[in-house]
Amino acid sequence: MLVKVHPLLDRFGDWPAFLASGLSEEETAQFRSHERTGRPLGSPAFVDRLERLLRRVLKPQKRGPKPGTKRAGTGRTSKGDN
């Protein structure tokens, strides 16, 4: 089950009115940012739970080559070995 309807109705009451109220500029920016990256939008606890359920890393990781991995075409590792 994706959602339980009752808690949403308790929280927002008049659903059409809630949808018609629109989003703040900050909320719109958050949606756009997560839409571009494909990363889930939610609290850290929500994203942690998704990671556990999916057994997949969803949070941004450190950029660049991972230590000890071979660089394509060089035969060298990212640490400069070989």
N, C-alpha and C positions, 0 to 999 in steps of 0.2 A: 504494500500500500504506500503510495507516494505521500499523501497527506491525510490527516484526519480533519474533516470539515468543521466539526464543532468548535475546536479551539480557534480556528480562523474567524468564524462568525462571532465568537465571544470577543475577539480582539478588535475586529474592524466593524462589526455590526452591519451597516449598510454598504455592502461590497461595491455596488455601482458608484456610490458617492465617493468611496475610498479611491477607486480607480480614476474617477473624474478629477480628483484633487491634484493629480500630477506629481512630479518629482521635483525635489530641490535641485539646484545646480550641482551641489556636492554629490547627491545621489546619482544624478545623470552622469557625472564624471566617473564615478566608481563603476557604474554599469559599462560605460564605454571602455574604460581601461581593462576590465576583466573580459569584455567581449573581444578585444584585440588580442589579448594573451591566451585566452581560452582557459584561464585559471578560475577555479571556483570563487564565488563571492560569498563571504560569510565570516563569522568570528573565527579566531584561531582554534577554538575547541571544535567548531563545526568542520573545519578543514582537517584537523587531526583525526576526527572520527571518519571522515571520508577516506583518508589515507589508510587507516586501519582496515576499513571495510573493503576497499579496492585493492589493498596490498600494492599500492603505487604511490610514488612521491608526487605531490601536487603543488607543494610550495616552491617558490623560486630557489634555485641552488646557486652556489658560487659559479661564476662564469669562467670560461677558459678550460684548457686541457686539465684533466685530472692527473695528479702526480703519478708517475710510473707508467703512463700509457704511451704507446708508440705513436709518433706523429707520422701521418701518411707520407709515404715516399722517401722518408729520410732514414729509416731504420734506427732512429734515435728515440729515446724516451723524452718526456717533457721535463725530466730532471737534468737532461744533458748527458746521460750515460750513453755508453757504446761508442 
